[in-house]
Amino acid sequence: MREALFIKKNKDRWLRIQQMPSSDPDEMAADFIQLVDDLAYAKTFYPAGKVTSYINTQASKTYLDIYRNKKEESNKLAKFWKYDVPYDPQAHTVILFTLLFLLFFLPLASFTSRQDEEVARSFLATAM
């Protein structure tokens, strides 16, 4: 299909979505899906065409309208440690080993740097 025919075939729907966006979430989602389908077609057959950037703009506006008021979780760090860290015994072993490694070498490094600052400078390679 030629680009002009593609534009002529879908122009009314694009203008309707642009001028009168739906307030119904299901209809807005359906419009977004149609725009993304049209965008995929346009990117495939008309990658440098102006219609591709126009549809991309419309799809991004619709996307932002859909997800604008999405509620964010307040404590993402707690969620990470509670749900995202895998419940794999091997992963827990690695985390425990890393924690013990840190707890052993942090006081050792602190003690060493207090005794001789040149040791810390040689490891960090900075001129204090």
C-alpha positions in Angstrom: 0.0 0.0 0.0 1.3 3.4 -0.9 1.9 6.0 1.9 -0.8 8.3 0.6 -3.4 5.5 0.6 -2.3 4.5 4.1 -2.8 8.1 5.3 -6.2 8.4 3.5 -7.4 5.1 5.0 -6.5 6.0 8.6 -6.6 9.8 8.7 -10.1 10.1 10.1 -9.4 7.8 13.0 -6.1 9.5 13.8 -7.8 12.9 13.8 -10.6 11.6 16.1 -8.0 10.3 18.6 -6.1 13.5 18.5 -9.1 15.9 18.8 -11.4 13.9 21.0 -9.5 11.6 23.2 -11.7 9.1 25.0 -12.2 9.2 28.7 -13.2 5.5 28.8 -10.1 3.4 29.7 -11.0 0.5 27.5 -11.6 2.7 24.5 -8.4 4.6 25.2 -6.5 1.3 25.3 -8.1 0.1 22.1 -7.1 3.4 20.4 -3.5 3.0 21.7 -3.3 -0.5 20.3 -4.5 0.6 16.9 -2.0 3.5 16.9 0.8 1.2 17.9 -0.2 -1.2 15.1 -0.3 1.7 12.6 3.1 2.8 13.9 4.6 -0.6 13.4 3.3 -0.7 9.8 4.5 2.9 9.1 8.0 2.1 10.5 8.2 -1.0 8.4 7.1 0.5 5.1 7.7 4.3 5.5 10.6 4.6 8.0 11.6 8.1 6.9 8.0 9.4 6.3 6.4 12.2 8.2 3.4 9.9 8.9 5.7 7.7 11.1 6.7 10.6 13.4 3.0 11.8 13.5 1.7 8.4 14.6 4.6 8.1 17.1 3.7 11.4 18.6 0.0 10.4 18.9 0.9 7.0 20.4 3.2 8.6 23.0 0.5 11.1 24.0 -2.1 8.3 24.4 0.4 6.3 26.4 1.0 9.2 28.7 -2.7 9.8 29.1 -3.2 6.1 30.1 -0.3 5.9 32.6 -0.3 9.5 34.0 -2.1 8.7 37.2 -0.6 5.3 37.8 0.0 4.9 41.6 3.7 4.3 42.5 4.7 2.3 45.5 6.2 4.3 48.3 8.9 1.9 49.5 10.6 0.4 46.5 13.7 -0.7 48.5 11.6 -2.8 50.9 9.8 -4.3 48.0 13.1 -5.2 46.4 14.4 -7.0 49.4 11.0 -8.7 50.1 10.0 -9.8 46.6 12.7 -9.2 44.0 15.6 -10.9 45.8 15.2 -14.5 44.7 14.4 -17.1 47.2 17.2 -19.3 46.0 19.5 -20.7 48.8 22.5 -20.2 46.5 21.7 -16.5 46.2 21.2 -16.2 49.9 24.6 -17.9 50.5 26.3 -15.3 48.2 24.6 -12.4 49.9 25.6 -13.8 53.4 29.2 -14.4 52.2 29.4 -10.8 50.8 28.0 -9.3 54.0 30.5 -11.3 56.2 33.3 -10.2 53.8 32.3 -6.6 54.2 32.0 -6.8 58.0 35.5 -8.4 58.2 37.4 -6.1 55.9 35.8 -2.8 56.6 37.1 -2.5 60.2 40.5 -3.9 59.0 40.7 -1.2 56.3 39.7 1.5 58.8 42.3 0.3 61.3 45.0 0.1 58.7 44.3 3.6 57.3 44.4 5.1 60.8 47.8 3.5 61.4 49.3 4.6 58.1 47.6 7.0 55.7 50.1 6.1 52.9 48.5 2.6 52.7 45.1 4.1 51.9 46.6 6.5 49.4 48.3 3.6 47.6 45.1 1.6 47.4 42.9 4.5 46.4 45.5 6.1 44.1 44.6 9.6 45.1 46.7 12.5 46.3 45.1 13.6 49.5 
